[in-house]
Each structure stands twice: as structure tokens, then as C-alpha cells.
Amino acid sequence: MHEVSIAQSILDIAITECRKADYKRINSISLRIGKVSGIKIQSLLFAFDIIKIDTIAQGAALICEEVPVVGYCPECHDNFEVVSELILACPECGGARFSINGGRELDIVEIDVD
Amino acid sequence: MKVKVVRRILEANEKIAEENRKLFEEKEIIAINLMSGPGAGKTSLLVRTIEALKDKVSIGVIEGDITGTDDAERINALDVPVVQINTEGACHLDADMIREALDEIPLNDISLLFIENVGNLVCPAEFNVGENMKAMVLSISEGDDKPLKYPLMFQESGVLIINKTDLLPYTDVDMEKIKKNALSLNPGLRIFEISCRTGTGLPDWTNYLTTMLAI
């Protein structure tokens, strides 16, 4: 719902890092986006393409790696991944005492610059 | 040329949230981020809670709304310090808005701060503001399918307050299903069933707060 402000944060961080490393242009920005981060990649790309105009990231592409939802079950000591956006029970033993350890990432991993 | 960055996109918010958290700790304030969809009864819950506790606890309130001051006026009538934030379109409160609002709250005089978030079951759950606890309100008329439709808020909250229980006889909503769905997402969730209109169940909630504040 707030992809524009997230896109703006990505742009700000990338431009700061690019200048810090003494480069002039951003070619791409690699991201890790959790499946339950609340961010729709399609909307993020749309927002980024608009706000990057007239910046040193004008030609930059966002490369998004989607991170699945990952849980840990203390009952069967299993780490598991789910395809859906929700974990309702441990897929191995059906236990309800799981913890969710992945799927909310919203990270910049790398930028490609010249 | 590749440059490793490895930074959280929301780190600017997290940094300010941490500053807010430290300020609450220093001032010995428990801050509760109160979230729900529009109309679930956050403000009514605050009014009832303040009425029940204001002789025992000094309470402050930050009201978040997209526009308007109705909620702050309802709280102000109870004679507790209140600040209204208007997000002007933004779908949630963030840490920086809270930091600014804290300038207007007499932090030395309060021990419990309620931050009433913008009515929205999605985005508020994604932004820490430095609170000690997230609490959410779900009203009976919203339906028993909501935990599974808006899982993040149920997972992030320490407390679920099910409000408007007086409406149960007039709906097809299954109270046990709400609780089962919510607990399947968050087994540690503490659940209170209340009606702000009739007052049923409110003492369980206010006793929980006074125990938490150790008074």
C-alpha cells in the first residue's frame, strides 16, 4: 500500500551508497523482498520507474528476489518453507507452536554502479 | 561495478523507533501501539480504559488519523494529555511522526502512553514506532475470517481485544473461530472479549494493564 515511500527509501539509500563509493551512475539495485513484507513487487517497480527519473538512477533496474515464508517448529525441530503466504501449522507434524523466521525481509543487497 | 550494500530499506524508521524506545525506557513509560481496522472501537476502548484507570495511572494519548480531530477531542474531554497527528493520506503512523508528537506530551508526568494508529488492518503492523507492545482491536461485525485475511497484524500483536461482543447474537460470527484462527497465527496472543458499549469484559483488560504496570 505504501510502495512509493518504500521506493523512495530504496532510491535514497542507493544514491547515498553510490556517491559514497565515488561512482556516478546506478545501473541496477538488487533487493530481497519477503513474501509477507506487505510489498507488492509489481507496484514497487511501477513506483520506482516514476521516482527514478532525473536522478543518477534514471537507467537503473530493480532486481527483486522474493524470499519465501520460513518457519521453525520446536516440536519436531524442523525448519520449513511454505508456498502460501501463511503458516497455520507445521507442515511436518501439524504442531501450532512454530515461529516464523523469514518472509518479512525488505533489504537492499547490492547495487551495480559505474 | 558491484557494490555490496546490505541495508534494511526501513532502517531509517527502525533507527528512530529505537530512539523512541530508549526515551520511553528512560522516562519509565509503557507505550502501547493500538491498531485495528476503521471503526473497530479503538477510541471507545481508550475512553473506557482511561475512565477506569485515570485515578490510578497517569495516561497520555497520541491519536493518529488521516484527517480530523474528533478522536483527540473525545480523549481531551477526559482531561488527559493528547496529541492529534494527521497523516494527510498516509496509511500508518511511523516512528518519526511519533518522535515529533512526543515533544507535546508531558513525558515526566505519565506512565502509560497509548498510540492510536490509523484505522487500517494492514500497514500499521509493518512499522515499529518504538512501542513496548502492539495491541489490536477486532470487532465482532468484521467477521471471523479476518485473522486469516490480515495475518501480519495478528502475528505482530501481543494482545487481541475482541470488541462489540454485545453484537454476537445478531450476527453469524463464530467467536471460537476468531480465537482459533488468531491463535493459529500467534500462539502466544493474549485475547480479551469485551463490549465497550456495555462494559462487559473491560475489567479483565484493565486488570491486565495494571498488572503490567505493577500497580
Boltz contact constraints between the chains, C-beta under 6 A:
constraints:
  - contact:
      token1: [A, 1]
      token2: [B, 91]
      max_distance: 6.0
  - contact:
      token1: [A, 1]
      token2: [B, 122]
      max_distance: 6.0
  - contact:
      token1: [A, 1]
      token2: [B, 123]
      max_distance: 6.0
  - contact:
      token1: [A, 2]
      token2: [B, 91]
      max_distance: 6.0
  - contact:
      token1: [A, 2]
      token2: [B, 123]
      max_distance: 6.0
  - contact:
      token1: [A, 9]
      token2: [B, 9]
      max_distance: 6.0
  - contact:
      token1: [A, 10]
      token2: [B, 9]
      max_distance: 6.0
  - contact:
      token1: [A, 13]
      token2: [B, 7]
      max_distance: 6.0
  - contact:
      token1: [A, 17]
      token2: [B, 5]
      max_distance: 6.0
  - contact:
      token1: [A, 21]
      token2: [B, 3]
      max_distance: 6.0
  - contact:
      token1: [A, 38]
      token2: [B, 126]
      max_distance: 6.0
  - contact:
      token1: [A, 86]
      token2: [B, 151]
      max_distance: 6.0
  - contact:
      token1: [A, 88]
      token2: [B, 184]
      max_distance: 6.0
  - contact:
      token1: [A, 96]
      token2: [B, 184]
      max_distance: 6.0
  - contact:
      token1: [A, 96]
      token2: [B, 187]
      max_distance: 6.0
  - contact:
      token1: [A, 97]
      token2: [B, 187]
      max_distance: 6.0
  - contact:
      token1: [A, 106]
      token2: [B, 9]
      max_distance: 6.0
  - contact:
      token1: [A, 106]
      token2: [B, 10]
      max_distance: 6.0
  - contact:
      token1: [A, 107]
      token2: [B, 8]
      max_distance: 6.0
  - contact:
      token1: [A, 108]
      token2: [B, 5]
      max_distance: 6.0
  - contact:
      token1: [A, 108]
      token2: [B, 7]
      max_distance: 6.0
  - contact:
      token1: [A, 110]
      token2: [B, 2]
      max_distance: 6.0
  - contact:
      token1: [A, 110]
      token2: [B, 4]
      max_distance: 6.0
  - contact:
      token1: [A, 110]
      token2: [B, 5]
      max_distance: 6.0
  - contact:
      token1: [A, 111]
      token2: [B, 3]
      max_distance: 6.0
  - contact:
      token1: [A, 111]
      token2: [B, 5]
      max_distance: 6.0
  - contact:
      token1: [A, 112]
      token2: [B, 2]
      max_distance: 6.0
  - contact:
      token1: [A, 113]
      token2: [B, 1]
      max_distance: 6.0
  - contact:
      token1: [A, 113]
      token2: [B, 3]
      max_distance: 6.0
